[in-house]
Amino acid sequence: MTSESTGTGSAWAALIHSPGPTASGPLFRDPRFAHHLAFLRSLDEKGWLVAAGSFADADGEGMTVVRCPASVGLDGVERLARADEAVVSGLLSVRIRPWRVVMAGT
C-alpha cells in the first residue's frame, strides 16, 4: 500500500472488521475480543484513533478510522492491524482501506 495524505502530513485508513474463521457465537462475549479492545486502546494512546464501533445493521462487523503520521503510512497501519491478537487468532478478519480524506471537520 502507498501512503495517501491530506496534505497535512497524515495517512488515513478505514479498518473494516468482520467475524473471522474461528468466530462462533457473539463476538463481544468471546474472551479474545479483549485483545481487539487492547489494540484499539493502543491506537488511541498513539493519538491515531479517530473512531471505532460496530455497524448497527450487521452483527459482528465494525469499522475503525485511523489517522497516523504520513511517516508511518498505511504499511505501518496494516502491520499493526494484522498484529491485533483478535485477528491473529481468527476471531476477526480485517480489511484495510486507504482513505483519501479531502475534507475534515475541526
Secondary structure, DSSP 8 states (H G I E B T S, - for coil): ----B-SSSEEEEEEEEEE-TT--S-GGGSTTHHHHHHHHHHHHHHT-EEEEEE-TTSTT-EEEEEEEETTTHHHHHHHHHHH-HHHHTTSEEEEEEE---S----
